[in-house]
Amino acid sequence: MRDIMWLALITVLGLCGAACGPDEYRPLAEDEAVVIRVYGYNVPIVRDGVEYLGEAEAYVTKLGASSAFGVRDPGDGEYLPDRFVVSNGAEEAELACFWWHDSYPEDDLIAAKCRGYLKHAEPGRAIRARFNDLDGWEIVMPELSELTSPEPESVFSLGSGEDLVLAWEPLGKDDMMRWSIGPVSFDEPGPCLDDVSWVDSSGEVDDTGSFTVPEGSYPTGLPAEGCQAFVRLSRGRDGTIDPAAPAGVMFGMQIYKMRMTLEP
């Protein structure tokens, strides 16, 4: 009878000990920062047969000299594991974390990036995020800057002596802008991926409306028949972080990309 009464008391009071598992997240330390980035695309990405125009990635990092990032050690079950969720007002996505070898175990971070997808992340849409029980993260997605030059499906010869000029409509805002040229796929082996070096074909650019790609930034090792390439122009800006977080980043970026052919 005593055992039955004790079991009833445990049920009422919730005193089930370690078997219940943790019920709180590890608090953020003063030297920990949460980074959440949201990307919008003009060309959808496909995952498991579903088209998405938005992608989010997130992680925790340490301030100062450390370059470690990932999710925090839950402390042998003492805390709930770190969790990231993003929402665009119509749909919600919990980010899945992908692990790899931890190079910085002294930082109590398990090396990982957490990633998820949204069907909509167009310019002007507010994206909200939640890290554990902190839900005050928000970014209004910036404008998409479409390239007016070069034209889609055009052909450009790197040895022609002409300039490869990227042109768009400037907005005059203090946004972070980047350009890049790269292969259309990193999953299909072939000379355009195996023999061509694209490592110098990217950089930052001012929002002036025009940028001439330096010859030193051209991809090298192109085969005689040329390669299909994606030219990208990105515009990004910061949003707001939850006021309870000691430090962090909420960042949104729109990425315009178009396909063209590059010949030697």
C-alpha positions in Angstrom: 0.0 0.0 0.0 2.8 2.4 0.9 4.5 1.7 -2.5 1.2 2.5 -4.3 0.9 5.8 -2.4 4.5 6.8 -3.1 4.0 6.1 -6.8 0.9 8.3 -6.9 2.8 11.1 -5.2 5.6 10.9 -7.7 3.0 11.0 -10.5 1.3 14.1 -9.1 4.5 16.0 -8.2 6.5 15.0 -11.2 9.3 13.7 -9.0 10.5 11.0 -11.3 14.3 11.6 -11.0 16.8 11.1 -13.7 14.5 8.9 -15.7 12.5 11.9 -16.7 15.4 13.4 -18.5 16.4 17.1 -18.6 13.8 19.8 -18.8 15.9 22.9 -19.6 18.5 24.1 -22.0 22.1 25.0 -21.1 22.2 28.8 -20.5 24.4 30.8 -22.9 27.7 31.8 -21.4 29.0 35.4 -21.8 31.6 34.2 -24.4 29.1 32.3 -26.5 27.4 33.7 -29.6 24.5 32.3 -31.7 24.8 32.7 -35.5 21.7 32.2 -37.7 21.8 32.9 -41.4 18.9 32.7 -43.9 19.4 32.6 -47.7 16.9 33.3 -50.3 17.3 32.1 -53.9 15.8 33.1 -57.3 16.4 29.5 -58.5 15.0 26.8 -56.2 17.1 24.1 -54.6 15.6 20.6 -54.6 15.7 18.3 -51.6 13.9 14.9 -51.7 11.9 16.1 -54.7 10.7 19.3 -53.0 11.6 22.8 -54.3 12.8 25.3 -51.7 13.6 29.0 -52.2 15.0 29.5 -48.7 17.7 27.9 -46.7 18.9 28.5 -43.1 22.0 27.5 -41.2 22.9 28.0 -37.6 25.5 27.2 -34.9 27.0 28.4 -31.7 30.5 29.9 -31.6 32.9 31.2 -29.0 33.9 34.9 -28.9 37.6 35.8 -29.0 40.4 33.8 -30.5 38.6 30.5 -30.8 37.4 29.4 -34.3 35.3 26.5 -32.9 31.6 26.3 -33.7 28.8 23.8 -33.4 26.3 23.0 -30.7 27.0 22.8 -27.0 27.7 19.6 -25.1 24.4 18.7 -23.2 26.4 17.6 -20.2 25.7 13.9 -20.0 22.0 14.5 -20.2 22.0 17.4 -17.8 20.5 19.7 -20.4 18.3 19.5 -23.5 20.3 19.5 -26.7 20.6 22.9 -28.6 17.7 23.4 -31.0 17.2 25.9 -33.9 13.8 26.6 -35.6 13.0 29.1 -38.4 9.6 30.3 -39.6 8.4 32.5 -42.4 4.9 33.0 -41.0 3.4 30.2 -43.2 5.8 27.3 -42.5 8.2 26.3 -39.8 11.4 24.2 -40.1 13.5 22.7 -37.4 17.2 22.7 -38.5 18.9 19.3 -38.6 22.5 19.2 -37.3 25.3 17.5 -39.2 28.3 16.4 -37.3 32.0 16.0 -38.2 35.3 15.5 -36.4 35.6 17.9 -33.5 38.9 19.8 -33.7 38.2 22.0 -30.7 37.0 19.7 -27.8 38.4 22.2 -25.2 35.6 24.6 -26.2 32.8 22.3 -25.1 31.3 22.6 -28.6 30.5 19.6 -30.7 31.5 20.4 -34.3 28.3 20.8 -36.3 26.3 23.0 -38.6 22.5 22.9 -38.4 20.6 23.3 -41.6 17.0 23.5 -42.8 14.8 24.7 -45.7 11.9 27.0 -46.4 9.7 27.1 -49.5 9.5 30.9 -49.3 12.1 33.4 -48.3 11.5 36.2 -50.9 12.5 39.8 -50.5 10.5 41.7 -47.8 9.4 38.5 -46.0 10.0 38.4 -42.2 11.9 35.3 -41.1 11.8 34.6 -37.4 14.0 32.1 -35.6 14.2 30.4 -32.2 17.3 29.1 -30.4 16.2 26.9 -27.6 13.8 29.1 -25.6 15.0 32.4 -27.1 12.5 33.4 -29.8 13.4 37.0 -30.5 15.5 36.6 -33.7 14.2 38.2 -36.8 15.3 39.3 -40.3 13.3 41.0 -43.0 14.8 39.5 -46.2 16.7 42.0 -48.3 16.1 42.9 -52.0 17.1 40.5 -54.8 19.6 42.3 -57.1 19.2 40.8 -60.6 22.1 40.8 -63.0 21.4 42.7 -66.2 24.8 41.8 -67.6 25.9 39.3 -68.7 22.8 37.8 -70.2 21.6 34.4 -69.2 22.9 31.5 -71.4 25.4 33.9 -73.0 29.0 32.8 -74.0 32.1 34.6 -72.8 35.7 33.9 -73.9 38.2 34.7 -71.1 40.9 35.2 -73.7 38.9 37.6 -75.9 40.5 40.7 -74.4 37.1 42.0 -73.5 35.9 42.8 -69.9 33.5 40.5 -68.1 31.2 43.1 -66.5 28.5 42.3 -63.9 25.7 45.0 -63.9 22.7 45.4 -61.7 20.4 48.2 -60.4 22.1 49.7 -57.3 20.0 50.5 -54.2 22.4 52.8 -52.4 22.1 50.8 -49.2 24.8 49.8 -46.8 24.4 46.1 -47.6 27.1 43.4 -47.8 27.4 42.4 -51.4 29.4 39.5 -52.9 29.9 38.1 -56.4 31.1 34.6 -57.4 31.5 32.4 -60.4 31.5 28.6 -60.0 30.5 25.3 -61.6 26.9 24.5 -62.1 27.3 21.4 -59.9 29.7 20.1 -57.3 28.2 16.6 -57.5 29.0 15.7 -61.2 32.6 14.7 -61.8 34.2 15.9 -65.0 36.9 18.3 -66.3 34.9 21.4 -65.3 35.0 20.2 -61.7 38.1 18.1 -61.5 40.5 20.2 -63.7 39.3 23.8 -63.3 40.2 26.0 -60.4 37.4 28.3 -59.2 39.0 29.3 -55.9 39.8 32.9 -56.8 36.5 33.6 -58.6 34.6 35.4 -55.8 34.8 38.5 -53.6 33.1 41.5 -52.1 31.7 44.3 -54.3 30.3 47.8 -53.6 26.7 48.5 -54.5 27.6 50.8 -57.5 25.7 48.8 -60.1 28.7 47.6 -62.0 31.8 45.5 -61.4 34.5 44.3 -63.8 35.7 40.9 -62.9 39.6 41.1 -62.6 41.4 38.8 -65.0 43.2 37.3 -62.0 39.9 36.1 -60.7 39.0 34.2 -63.8 38.8 30.4 -63.3 41.8 28.6 -64.7 42.2 25.3 -66.5 39.1 25.5 -68.6 38.8 22.8 -71.3 38.7 23.8 -75.0 35.0 23.3 -75.2 34.4 25.6 -72.2 32.3 25.1 -69.0 28.8 25.9 -67.9 29.0 28.2 -64.9 26.8 30.0 -62.4 27.4 33.7 -61.9 26.0 34.8 -58.5 25.3 38.2 -57.0 24.4 38.3 -53.3 22.9 41.1 -51.1 22.8 40.6 -47.3 22.1 42.6 -44.1 21.8 42.0 -40.4 18.5 41.6 -38.5 17.8 41.6 -34.8 18.9 39.0 -32.2 17.0 38.0 -29.0 17.8 40.6 -26.3 18.5 37.9 -23.8 21.4 36.5 -25.9 24.7 38.0 -24.8 25.9 38.0 -28.4 24.9 36.8 -31.8 24.1 37.3 -35.5 20.8 37.1 -37.4 21.6 37.6 -41.0 19.6 37.4 -44.3 20.9 37.3 -47.8 19.3 37.1 -51.2 21.3 35.2 -53.9 20.7 35.8 -57.6 22.3 33.3 -59.9 22.2 32.8 -63.7 23.9 30.3 -66.0 26.3 31.1 -68.8 29.2 29.5 -70.7 32.9 30.3 -70.1 35.4 29.5 -72.8 39.2 29.8 -72.7 
